[in-house]
Amino acid sequence: QVQLVESGGGLVQPGESLRLSCAASGSISQIYYMGWYRQAPGKQRELVALTTREGSVNYADSVKGRFTISRDNAKNTVYLQMNSLKPEDTALYYCNAFVLLLLRGNYNGWGQGTQVTVSS
């Protein structure tokens, strides 16, 4: 089984920065992709950023130029550097991963979420 553990959320003022981390652990052979999603109250969950094993990245239009997704393959960890935060970035941020397991199966799952609140 695979576990996704997120950290780094918190309360910040507009214009400040946070860095989120998501560490994948368990019987992982290979990570195909890892990404960040967010969900604000009353809204649908949306993709924020995604990175693949090959190194390609995708960002939501609303965060381009402000957020950066990166990986530490040795630690099976993905990061989301969030700069110039805005109140509309306030949401519960979830890590998602699709991985190849050691025993030949695949896993596609979610972390528990970490809260980001941007308020003056």
C-alpha positions as CSV (number, residue, x, y, z in Angstrom):
1,Q,0.0,0.0,0.0
2,V,1.0,3.6,-0.6
3,Q,0.8,6.5,1.8
4,L,0.9,10.2,0.8
5,V,1.7,12.6,3.6
6,E,1.4,16.3,3.1
7,S,2.8,19.2,5.1
8,G,3.6,22.9,4.8
9,G,0.2,24.5,4.9
10,G,-0.6,27.4,7.2
11,L,-2.0,30.9,7.6
12,V,-0.1,33.7,5.8
13,Q,-0.8,37.2,4.7
14,P,-1.3,38.2,1.0
15,G,2.0,38.4,-0.9
16,E,3.8,35.9,1.4
17,S,5.0,32.5,0.5
18,L,4.6,28.8,1.5
19,R,6.1,25.6,0.4
20,L,4.0,22.4,0.5
21,S,5.6,18.9,0.6
22,C,4.1,15.6,-0.3
23,A,6.1,12.4,0.6
24,A,5.1,9.1,-0.9
25,S,6.0,5.9,0.9
26,G,5.2,2.2,0.7
27,S,5.8,-0.5,-1.8
28,I,6.6,1.9,-4.7
29,S,8.6,0.8,-7.7
30,Q,8.1,3.9,-9.8
31,I,6.2,7.2,-9.7
32,Y,4.5,8.0,-13.0
33,Y,3.2,11.4,-11.8
34,M,2.5,13.5,-8.8
35,G,0.4,16.6,-8.6
36,W,-1.3,19.1,-6.4
37,Y,-5.0,19.8,-6.4
38,R,-7.0,22.2,-4.2
39,Q,-10.6,22.6,-3.1
40,A,-12.1,25.7,-1.6
41,P,-15.4,25.7,0.3
42,G,-18.3,25.4,-2.1
43,K,-16.1,24.8,-5.1
44,Q,-15.0,21.8,-7.2
45,R,-11.6,20.3,-6.7
46,E,-9.2,21.7,-9.3
47,L,-5.7,20.9,-10.6
48,V,-3.0,23.3,-9.4
49,A,0.2,21.7,-10.8
50,L,1.3,18.3,-12.1
51,T,4.7,16.8,-12.8
52,T,5.5,13.5,-14.6
53,R,8.4,11.1,-14.3
54,E,9.8,12.5,-17.6
55,G,9.9,16.0,-16.1
56,S,7.0,17.7,-17.8
57,V,4.9,20.1,-15.7
58,N,1.5,21.7,-16.0
59,Y,0.0,24.5,-14.1
60,A,-3.4,26.0,-13.7
61,D,-3.7,29.4,-15.4
62,S,-4.4,31.1,-12.1
63,V,-1.1,30.1,-10.6
64,K,1.3,30.4,-13.5
65,G,4.3,32.6,-12.7
66,R,3.6,32.3,-9.0
67,F,3.7,28.6,-8.1
68,T,6.5,26.1,-8.9
69,I,6.2,22.3,-8.7
70,S,9.4,20.3,-8.2
71,R,10.5,16.8,-7.2
72,D,13.1,15.0,-5.1
73,N,13.1,11.6,-6.7
74,A,15.4,10.0,-4.1
75,K,12.9,10.9,-1.4
76,N,9.7,10.2,-3.5
77,T,8.7,13.7,-2.6
78,V,7.0,16.5,-4.6
79,Y,7.0,20.2,-3.5
80,L,4.8,23.1,-4.4
81,Q,6.5,26.5,-3.9
82,M,3.8,29.1,-3.6
83,N,4.8,32.8,-4.0
84,S,2.8,36.0,-4.1
85,L,-0.1,34.2,-2.4
86,K,-3.6,35.7,-2.8
87,P,-6.8,35.3,-0.8
88,E,-8.3,33.3,-3.6
89,D,-5.5,30.7,-3.1
90,T,-7.2,29.8,0.2
91,A,-8.1,26.1,-0.1
92,L,-7.4,22.6,1.1
93,Y,-4.5,21.4,-0.9
94,Y,-4.3,17.7,-1.8
95,C,-1.5,15.6,-3.2
96,N,-2.3,13.1,-5.9
97,A,0.0,10.3,-7.2
98,F,-0.1,7.5,-9.7
99,V,2.6,4.9,-9.1
100,L,3.8,1.5,-10.1
101,L,3.9,-0.9,-7.1
102,L,6.7,-3.3,-6.4
103,L,4.3,-6.2,-6.8
104,R,3.2,-5.1,-10.3
105,G,0.0,-3.3,-9.5
106,N,-0.7,0.4,-9.8
107,Y,-1.9,2.9,-7.2
108,N,-3.7,6.2,-7.8
109,G,-4.6,8.0,-4.6
110,W,-4.7,11.1,-2.5
111,G,-3.1,12.6,0.5
112,Q,-5.1,13.8,3.5
113,G,-4.9,17.5,2.5
114,T,-3.2,20.5,4.0
115,Q,-4.9,23.8,4.6
116,V,-3.6,27.0,3.1
117,T,-5.3,30.2,4.3
118,V,-4.3,33.6,2.9
119,S,-5.8,36.4,4.8
120,S,-4.8,39.9,6.0
